[in-house]
């Protein structure tokens, strides 16, 4: 939980404080160093005090009394806020406003996802085999989806476990009931004197809970290999293909040796696709007979290219999969060597394949899925698009822990104050003081080609030209271009703020302040930004593709466009700005309607459970 995460951070800061004290007492005789240590110690104490106050406030919300009140109350309790008593931030402040955890005098009490959830009349045993899980090992949306789906199914009474690699970078402070269980041997293939041999790799099993979900973490013997070692999830010095092939074999072997017979083994992305191949060719024939296999494709950018000899690390020869009917990558036919696609193998061998929105399922099976479109079309009868949900506990404007004031559909005063607060903190002009009606357009994104970099760049000037304000929060391949714009073309601009980087806290502030959230993706399997934006009262302007097309309908809950050129974007963006400026009552009705839309995991989890039951 966020509370355990904050506690972990406090513990780390506490260690820093003790180290500083020791360093100061030993001393080196240099006064400058001593003064620096004292200054650092003071800052650490201030940060610890902030976090301890934050934890105390959060735990107050989690008391039995608060939970009982939440379950009985039909709506979130409204706070009485004296907005005039809250100091506005300034760009000149020593610390940006989003880096200070706000201490609210009272927080609305509302239901968590588990509270009030009806337990199903049946229980399924589901095991997720995944490379990511938020917040333990999160790089992108994959981690959020795994956690959201697992938590929703757990709340409905199902027995759900997540099997995750024990990355060296995992913060054990985020784990509850963490303990070592046992060690076992995982078969591992290798070449010796020109011959294929099968040995084993000792693997340790740890169990824990995280976000209320049962976890199994598998760690290879690091005295024998460097798999999953490193400071980040995908930034180790190990071969990633080899690492995840090992993980697929380790996960299935764990189920076998522990005697588990889950109803469903749910795989995610190319990293765990090989488990479907290994299961039906080996484990199903050796006693692990009950599970059925579900594979979810979150993004087809990487299809898991793999040489047949590389697959041998699983202890099984890759040659048995090296056919067009199984896992051969058709693009490599006639090459030396030909290659397998682990994602293709997963599609072929899984009982059910899903992707993260209905439209993306259609797009990827009708020519927009690259070379895999043919395979997806062939297996279309088992290919389903299920829209992702969002975490409606983390993303809730009525009780958002990052925000100094709440707001809701029945009281938008908090949102209007937060617009003033954010504008002040970012150094933007306040149009209200000038008697103007000027929309705040926000774009929170990765700066990579998929997200429509040229359209984002164009939208900055177009927004200003049309009488709006623009804020960007993002990083990626195009950092240099946007940093140049921030430091030259739009430096100290009253209507533009470009922030190259990412901050989870700042993203909450920007969603809360946004009138318009811009998502001009060239392709988008699902997209969470537009759904979070609507929950916080922003109106989305999106390119009609993938999950954006499923969630945003033109002039119903947002504004859409079809092309990939600047002119197509202009049509939607200008209509949104014009509506905001000239039709205030219509706009506010749209804001309230969007905030009431249910984008939680409830409906999506039901779709997955229906698929599980069909198997």
N, C-alpha and C positions, 0 to 999 in steps of 0.2 A: 504494500500500500504506500501511498505518498507519505504516511506517517512513519513507516519503517524506513523508507528512503531518507527522510529528513533525519531520523535518529542515527542512521548510519553516517550521514554527513557530519552530524554533531560529534560522533565518536572520533571520526577522522580529525576534525578540528581540535578536539580535546587532546589527541596525540600530538598535534602540532604545538599546542599550548605548552604541554609538558616538555617537549623538545626545546622550545624557545627558552623556557625557564632554566633548563639545565645548561644550555649554551651560554645564557647570560651569567649564570653563577660561576661557571668555569672561567669565562672571559678569555680574551686574548691580549688584553692590555690596550686595545685600540678603542678609543671613545666613540668613533664614528660607527663602528660595528655594533657597539653596545646600544647606541641610540637607535639604530635601525632595528635591532632585535626587540627593543622595548616598544617601538612603534608598531611592528608586526604583531607583537603580543596583544597590544591594545585593540588592533583591528580584529584579530581573531576572537577576542572576548566579546566585542560588539556583535560579530556575526553569530556567535554561539547564542547570545541573548536573543537575537532575532529569531533564530530557528527554534529555540526552546519555547518562545512565546507562540510561534506558529504551531508547534506540536501540541502545546497545551490547548490552544483554541480548537484544533482538529479533534483532539481526544474528547473535548467537551461535547462535540457533536456525536461522538460514538458511544456515549454512555447509554446504559439501558433505558434511562428516563427519556433521553433524546430520541432513541429508536422507537420507544413506545409511542411518544408523541407524534413521530413521523408517520407511523402506521395508522394512527387514528385521524390525523389531519388530512382533509381532502386536497388541500393545496399547500404550497410553500408559504410559510409565514412571512408576511411583508415586514421589512425593517422600516423604522422611522429614521430617516437619515437627515442630518443637518448638513446639507451640501456646502453651505457657506463656511462651515468650520474646518473644511478639509483644504489644506494648503495645496496649491497647484505646483507641479514640478516645473523645472526649467532645464533647458539644455546646458546651462552653466552649472548645474548641481554637480557636486563631487562624484556622485554615483548616479547612473541612469535610473529612472524611476522603476523600470522593470526588474532591476537587480535588487531592489529592496522588497522583502516580503511584507505585504501590507498586513496590519493588525486590525481586523474589523471588530467593532464592539459587540456585534451580534451577527450570527450567520443564520440564514433561513434553514430550517430543518426540512429535508425532503427525503423521499424514499431512495435507497440504494437499489441497484438492479435486483438484488436478491430479496429485498423486502417486498412483500405483497405478490411475489411471483408464485403462480399456481404450479404445484408439483404434478408432474405427469403421472398417469396411472400405470405406467410401466417403467422399467429401468434398463437402459442400455449401458454397456461397458465400451467406452470409446478411448482409444489411445491415439494421440497426435504425435507424429514423428516429424520434427521440424528443426530448421536451422536457426529460427528466431522466435522469441517470445518476449513481449513487453511486460515489465521494464528491464528484465534480466539481460536480454540480448536483443536489442532493437536497433536496426539500421534503417528500415523503411516501414511501409504499411503492413508488410507480412506479419511482423511481431504484434501489431495492434489487432489484426484480424484473428490471429490464433488465440490471443488472450480473450478478446471479446466473445468469440464463439464458444470457447471452453468455459468461460465464466457463466455465460447465459445457459448453456446446457447443464452445468453443475447446479445452478440455481433452480432448475426444473427437476432436480432429483436424480440426474444421471451420474454414473460413475465415470468421471473423466480424468485422464492422466495425460500429461505432456512429457514426452521423452525429448531431452535437449542435450546437445553436446555440453560438456563441462569446459567452457572456454576459460582460459587462464584469466581473462579480463572480467569475469563475472564478479559482481559485488555481493559477497556472501551476506552482507548486512541486509539485503533485500529478501533473504530467505528465512522462513520460520520453520521450526522443528527440523532443522538441518542435521542430517546424520549419515554416517557411512553404513552401508548395508552388507555388501559382500564383494568379493572379487571373482571374476570368471574369465575363461579363455575365449577369445573371439578368433575364429579361423581367419588366416591372412595368407594370401598367395604371394609368391615371389619367384624370381628366376634364379636358378643355381646351376652353374656349369651347363647352361643352355637348356635346362629342363625346368618345367613348371613344377614347383613344390608348394605344399600347403603346410604352414606352421601356425602359430597362434600369437596373439598379442594380449597380455594381461590387461583387463579393463576393470576399473572400480565403479561400483554403483553407489550413488548417493540419493537419498530422498529428501524432500522438503515440501513446503507449501509456499506459494507466492500468489498474491492477489486472490487468495482463497482457493487456488487451484492446486491439485496434487502434482508434484514434479518428480521426475526421475532424471538424474544427470549422469551421463556416462563419460568417464575420463580414462583415456588410454594411459598405459604406463609411460610416464614422461622420461623415464630413464632409458627407454627403448626407442622413443620417437619424439617428434616435436609437434604432433598433430594437436591443433586447437590452442597452441601456445602463442602469445602475442598480446599487444596492448589493446587491440580492437577485434571485433568479431571476424571481419574479413581481411584483416591486415597482418596476419601472421606470416612467418617465413616458410610455412609448409605448403605442399601442393594441395590446393583446395579440392580438386577432383578426387585425388586419393583419399583425402580426409573424409569427404562425405560418402564415398563408397564404403569406407571402413565403418562409418556411422550407420549406414543402412544395414550392414551385416550385424553390427553390434546391437542395434535395436531389436532386430528379429531374434537374434541369439538370446538376448535378455528375456524376451517373452517366452522363449522355449525353456530356458533353464529355470525361470521363476515359476513355471507352471501356469502362466496366465493364458486365458483363452478369451480375449476381448471380442465383442461383436463386430467392432469396426476398428480398422487401423487407417487413420486419416493422414495422408501424406501431403506435403506442400512443396511446390516448385521442383526444379530439377535436382536440387540437393538431395532429396529423399525419394526421387522417382525410382531409383534402382531397387528399392525395397519391394516394389510391386513385382519386378522381374524375379528377384530372389525368392519371394514368397511362393509364387505359383510354380516355379521350377524346382524348388527344394523344400522349403519349410512346410508347405501344405501337405507334402507327401511324407513328412517325418513327424507328424503328431500335432503340429500347430494348425488344426483343421477348421476351427470355427470362424476366424476373422474373415470379413470381406473388406476389400480395399477401395478406398476413396482417395482420389488425387485432386487437389485444387491447384489450378494454374493462376497465379496472381499477376504475372507479367511474362510475356513471351520473348522478352529481349534476350534472354540467355536460355538456350535449349540443352545445355549440359553436354557439350561435345567431348567425346572420349574415345581414345583408341582401344581396340579390342584387348590389347595386352595390358593397358592400364586397368581395365575392368577386372583383371586377374587378381588385384589386391583384395577382392572380396573372397578369394578362395575358390571362385568358379571361373572357368574360362569364358572370356568374352566372345569367343568364336561362335558359341551356340546362339548368340543374339544377333549375329552379323548378317542378317537377311532383311530384305525390304519389308517382309511381313512382320518382323519383330522390331528391331531397333536401329537398323542401318540408316544413316543420314544419306538420303538420296543425292544430295549435292556432292557427295564425295565418291560416288560410283566411278570407278576407273582411276581414282587417285591412288597414290602409294604413300601411306596406307589409307584405306577406306576407314571411315569413322562411324562410331555409334552416336546416337543422340539419346541421352538418358531420359529426357522429357518425352520423346516419342515412345520409348520403351514403357514409360509409366502410363501413357495414354493407352497403348495396346493392351497392357496386362491388367490395368485397374478395372474393377467392376463398374465404377462410376467415375466420371471425370467432371469436375465443375470449374467454372471460372467466375470472376467476381462481379459480373453484371450480365443481364440478359442480352443487351446490345453487343457487348464485347464478344459474347459467345457466337452471335450471328456473324459479326465482322470477321472473327478469326477462323470460322469454318467456311467462309465464302470468299476467300481470296485475300483478306487483310491480315492473315496470320502468317504471312511469309510462306516458306516452303512446307511448314507443318499444316497448312490449311487443308491439304489433300487428306492427311491422316485424320484430322478432326472431322472432316466431312464424311469420311468412311465410317467413323464411329459416332456419328451424330446422334444415334438413338440413345447413347449413354452419356452424352455431353450436355450439361445444363449450365445456365447462367443464373447465379444467385447473388443479388446485390448485397454488398457488405453493409454492416451497420456501423454506428459510431458509439463510443462509450458515453452514454447520456448521464453518467455520474461525473466523470471528469469534465465533460463539456456541458455545463449547466449554468447559465448566466444568473440564476437565482441563488446559487451557492458556490460560485467559482472562487476557490481559495486564493487565486492570484489577484483578484480584483478588489479594490477598496470599497466598492459599493455594489449591491446586486441590482438586477432588474428582471422584469418578467412581462408577460403579455398584458397583465392588468396594470402595470406601472412601468412605463418606459422612461421615467425621469432619470433613472440610474444610467441608462444608455446615453441619454443626451449629456449628462454630466461627464461620463467617461469620454465622450467625444471632445469635450472641452479640456479634460484632463490630459488626454493623449496629444492633442494639438499643442497644448502648452509645453508638455515634456519634450516634444519633437521639434519645437520651434516653428510650428506652422501658424499662419494667421488664423484668428478666430472669426469666421464669417458672421456669427451671431452678433458680435459687437459692432459690425458694420451694417447690420440690418440686411444681410445677404443670405440667400439659401444656396449653399454650395456643398455638393455631395463629396464625401470622403471615399475614394476608391482605393481598395486595399488588394494587394497581390502577395500571397504567401506561398512560396514555391521553391522547388529546386531549379537552379538556372542551368538546365540541360536542354538539348534540342527537342526532346519529347514534349516539353512544356510550352513550346512556342516562343522561343527567346526573341525572335524578330517582332512578334506581335506584342510582347510585353514592352519592349523598347519603344515601339511606336505608340502604345497606349499612354505612355507618360505624357508626351507632348499633346496628344489628342485630348486627354482629360483636361489639361490646363487650358487648351484652346477653347474647350466647350464650357469652361467656367467651373471646373471641379478641382479637387485636390487629390494627390496620388501618393501612396506610401507603398514601398516595396520592402519585403523581408525575404531574403533568399540567398542561396549560395550554390556553386556548382562550376561547370565548365566555363561559363561566361563571367566569372567573378571580375576579371580584369576590365572588361567593357563597362560593366555597371559601376565598378568602383571609379572609373574615369568619369563617367557621367555624374556620379555623386560628388566628386571632388572638383569638377570644372563646370559643366553645363548647368547643374542644378545645386551648386554649392550655396548654402544659406538662402535657398529659394523659399518664399513664403507659402507656396502651395505644393511643394514636392519634397519628400524625404526618402532617400534610397539607402537602405541598410543592408550591406552585403555581409551575410552571416546568418546565424540562426539562434534564436532564443525561444525556448518553450514558453517562458513567462510572457515575453513580448508578444508572442503569437496570440495569447489569450486577450491581452489588451487590444490588439489590432482587430481581432474578430468582434470584440465588444463595441469598438468605436466605428466599425465600418458601416457605411451606407450601402456600398457595392463591393462585392468580392469578385475578383476577376480570375477566371480559369480558362485561358485560351489554348488548351493542350492540342497538339497535333493528333495524338491518340491518348486515351485514358481508360485503362481497364475498368476502374471504378471511380476513384477520386473520393476523398473524404472532405476536402476543403470546402466544396460547395455545400455539403450537408452541415458541417460545423458552422459555416457562415450563416446559413438560414436559421439554425438554432439560436444564433446570437443576433438575429434581426437584420442581417445583411441580405441584399437582393443579388443573386448571382448573375454574372454575365459570362457565358461559357460557349465554347465551340461544341456543336452537337456531335459528340462521338462517345462511344463506350458508355460508361456509367453516368457521364454527364448528360447524355441524351435520355437516360432512364429517370433521372432525378429532377431535371430542369425542363419545364415546358414554356415555350415562348409566350410572354405576356400573360402567363398564368401565375407562375411563381418566380419568374426571372426573364432574362433576355438571351436569345441564342443566335448563333450564326453558323454557317456551314463551310465556307471556304477557308483556305489557309493564308489568304492574302490580307493586307492591311485594310483594304476597302470593305471586305466582309466584316471584319471586326468593328470598323467604324459604324456600320449600320446598327449593330446591337448596342454598342457602348453609348452612342449618341442618343438612341432612343431611351436608354436607361437614365442618362443624365437629364434629358428633357423632361421625362416623367417626374423625376425627383424635384426639379426646379419649378414645374408649372402645375403639378397635380398632387399637392401635399396630402390631402385626405386619402386619395387613392393609394399613394405610397405607404402611408401608415397602415392602412388596411392590409396591404401586401406584406409588410413587415410582421404584423401580428399573425397573419395566416401562416407565414413561413415558420415562425417560432413554434407554432402549434403542431407542425408536421412531425410525425413519429418516424425518426430515423434510427431508433434504437435497434439492438440486436434481436428483439423479440420475434419479429416476423421472419428475419433471415434465419435465425436458429430453428424456427419451426420448419422452414423449407429443408434445412439440412437433416433434421430429425425425420422428416417424411422420407427423404432419400435413404437414410440409414435403415428405416423400417422396411423399405421396399426390397432391401437385399436379404 
